[in-house]
Amino acid sequence: QVQLVESGGGLVQAGGSLRLSCTASGRTFSNYDLYWYRQAPGKEREFVASISWGTYYTDPVKGRFTISRDDAQNTVYLQMNRLKPEDTAIYYCNARNGGASYWGQGTQVTVSS
């Protein structure tokens, strides 16, 4: 079992930055593919970024967000720059290894215009 805890969300003005963290406990982190998703009010949860052998991003965040990981700290990060009001959502991290998939509880990001 893997427990994931996100942190780093908050309220920021448009154009600002936040760094989200997601720390895992319970298992070795290095064997997992790691993802960030987000869910805006009234919308479905959507993919934001992933890191495994490479990094991948949804088009709306390319060039603004950066996903990284520190396996020694069992932590995955999402650096978010030049934030826009449309980035407002609850952000979730997800860890996958084979058929296993684990989610954190989410952290709220609110970007004011």
Protein Blocks (a to p, Z undefined) as FASTA:
>chain_A
ZZdddehiacddehiacddddddehiafklpccddddddehiacddfbdcffbccddfkl
gokaccdddfknopacdddehiafklgccddddddehjbccddebjaddddZZ
